[in-house]
Amino acid sequence: MSGSEIINEIQNRTKGRWKPSPGSIYPLLAWLQDNGHVKELPTDQGGMKRYELTASGKALLEGQRKIITEQRKKMEEYVENHQDFRKHRFFVPPFMGAPWSRLPSKKAFEMRKTIRRLAAAFFELGDGLEEQTSEKAFDEALKLLNNTAEKLEEINQKLKVTKDG
């Protein structure tokens, strides 16, 4: 695949929730190539550079898949062995199958939609700051994120007080 094809593939696999920037894909491809994990194929008629995994790249990919599988297994075992964890319902991002099932469907839809917007904006901010670092934008985003976390913590505390009576 070419860099732009990789970007499009990631966007398709995440159903449009994430489209990496060229500023994150092309340096990664350069690193993979420098370390022998991909090789550049002969340029096609359109002049597009395409890459393919080498044996080393396939081994790296397989190693990463094993790590992910092991992490999932450990998480499943942890959830299975810790009643408290199940009781408090582990938060799963809405794009992975949200915990909003007890809300009326319209409210659950609104919650998922808003959190998806938030995640997309967060990733886009990261890409933007990576491409053009701005201390002012960073400070502004950090302030907003801290305020948001504080407000969510306040709501959680109110819910806990209500629940505990």
C-alpha positions in Angstrom: 0.0 0.0 0.0 1.0 3.6 -0.4 0.9 6.0 2.5 -2.4 7.6 1.3 -3.9 4.1 0.9 -2.8 3.3 4.5 -4.5 6.5 5.7 -7.7 5.6 3.9 -7.6 2.0 5.1 -7.4 3.1 8.7 -10.2 5.6 8.2 -12.3 2.8 6.7 -11.5 0.3 9.4 -12.4 2.8 12.1 -15.6 3.7 10.2 -14.5 7.3 9.8 -13.7 7.9 13.4 -10.0 8.3 12.8 -8.1 9.5 9.8 -4.4 9.7 10.6 -2.5 12.7 9.2 0.2 12.3 6.6 2.5 13.7 9.3 2.0 10.6 11.4 2.0 8.0 8.6 4.9 9.0 6.5 7.4 9.3 9.4 6.2 5.9 10.6 6.7 4.4 7.1 10.2 5.9 7.0 11.0 4.4 10.4 9.7 1.0 9.3 11.8 1.2 6.2 14.9 2.3 8.0 14.5 -0.6 10.4 13.9 -3.2 7.6 10.2 -3.8 8.4 8.9 -2.6 5.1 10.4 -2.2 1.7 9.5 0.2 -1.1 8.2 -1.4 -4.2 9.0 -0.1 -7.7 7.1 3.1 -8.4 4.0 2.5 -10.5 2.9 4.5 -13.5 1.2 7.2 -11.4 4.5 7.7 -9.4 2.9 6.5 -6.2 5.3 4.8 -3.7 4.0 1.6 -2.3 5.4 -0.5 0.5 5.2 -4.1 1.6 6.1 -5.9 4.8 9.3 -7.7 4.9 9.8 -10.9 6.9 11.0 -8.7 9.8 7.8 -6.6 9.4 5.6 -9.7 9.4 7.4 -10.9 12.6 6.9 -7.5 14.2 3.2 -7.5 13.3 2.7 -11.0 14.7 4.5 -10.0 17.9 2.2 -7.0 18.3 -0.9 -9.2 17.7 0.3 -11.6 20.4 0.8 -8.7 22.8 -2.8 -7.5 22.1 -4.2 -11.0 22.5 -2.4 -11.4 25.8 -3.6 -8.1 27.1 -7.2 -8.9 26.2 -6.9 -12.3 27.9 -5.5 -10.7 31.1 -8.3 -8.1 31.1 -10.9 -10.8 30.7 -9.3 -12.8 33.5 -9.2 -9.7 35.7 -12.8 -8.9 35.0 -13.8 -12.5 35.7 -12.0 -12.6 39.0 -12.9 -9.2 40.4 -16.5 -8.8 41.3 -16.0 -5.1 42.1 -14.8 -4.5 38.6 -17.9 -6.0 37.1 -20.2 -4.3 39.6 -18.9 -0.9 38.6 -19.1 -1.6 34.9 -15.8 -0.9 33.2 -16.1 2.0 30.9 -15.8 1.0 27.2 -15.6 3.8 24.7 -18.8 4.1 22.7 -17.1 3.0 19.5 -16.4 -0.3 21.1 -19.8 -1.1 22.4 -21.0 1.4 25.0 -22.2 0.9 28.6 -25.1 3.2 27.8 -27.6 0.3 27.4 -29.6 1.3 30.5 -30.4 4.7 29.1 -33.4 5.3 26.8 -32.3 4.7 23.3 -32.5 8.3 22.2 -30.3 9.4 25.1 -27.8 6.6 24.5 -27.6 7.6 20.9 -27.0 11.2 21.8 -24.3 10.2 24.3 -22.5 8.0 21.8 -22.7 10.6 19.1 -21.2 13.3 21.4 -18.4 11.1 22.7 -17.5 10.1 19.1 -17.3 13.9 18.3 -15.2 14.4 21.4 -12.8 11.5 20.4 -12.6 12.8 16.8 -11.8 16.3 18.0 -9.2 15.0 20.4 -7.4 13.0 17.7 -7.6 15.9 15.3 -6.2 18.2 18.0 -3.3 15.8 18.5 -2.6 15.8 14.8 -2.8 19.5 14.6 -0.4 20.1 17.5 1.9 17.5 16.1 2.0 19.3 12.7 2.2 22.8 14.2 3.1 23.1 17.9 1.3 26.0 19.6 1.8 26.5 23.3 -1.3 28.7 23.4 -3.4 26.0 21.8 -1.9 23.3 24.0 -2.6 25.4 27.2 -6.2 26.1 26.0 -6.8 22.4 25.3 -5.3 21.4 28.6 -7.4 23.9 30.5 -10.6 22.6 28.8 -9.7 19.0 29.4 -9.0 19.6 33.1 -12.3 21.6 33.4 -14.2 18.8 31.7 -12.6 16.1 33.9 -13.5 18.2 37.0 -17.1 18.6 35.9 -17.5 14.8 35.1 -16.0 14.0 38.5 -18.5 16.4 40.1 -21.4 14.5 38.4 -19.9 11.2 39.4 -19.7 12.4 43.0 -23.3 13.5 42.9 -24.4 10.2 41.5 -22.4 8.4 44.2 -24.0 10.5 47.0 -27.5 9.8 45.5 -26.8 6.1 45.3 -25.3 5.8 48.8 -28.2 7.8 50.1 
